[in-house]
């Protein structure tokens, strides 16, 4: 049987990440940001549409512009068939969500840069995963959500990849965005999802992994359908 307390924690996470349905969402003040040419994002109605314009990443939340990114679930399978997942601990100096758990690698999709190129780049920079390994990652789904915080509205779609890493391979800290990496059994990963130790959207990506790999099943989890719906919101 499912743990009802765990299920409620997961539902709270999904509600938090899909909370832009509230009155009075306009903010009475503006926020400062700096222009960064390397952080230009495409503004488009749908991902398949040509860009209408480009916008600096820091400004997108002020206008509710959709942002796209790539997240990688890094995992290993033992000789006995047991799955463990690699998680990253974000650097304490990160501007957002310092010190929280993250996927093995992830990054925003900058204007004019391909999805697979971004995946390989982030794997190399953040976790020192060689391109020859990173390129074996499989695209599996997207995770989408819209939420509001005091610095703006965040409408995001993440392209999700699964990457089975060799058992002997260990990710290493690369560009300083990660403090350290952990290889954890799935039961421990599931336990951590219900805590405040995870960056929220990364927790959603991991939850999706657990569902797709049948570590969470509908007969055992009464909130299964709500979990799935909360991971795939339609962004208009």
Order of alpha helices (4+ residues) and beta strands (2+ residues): alpha-beta-beta-alpha-beta-beta-beta-beta-alpha-alpha-beta-beta-beta-alpha-alpha-alpha
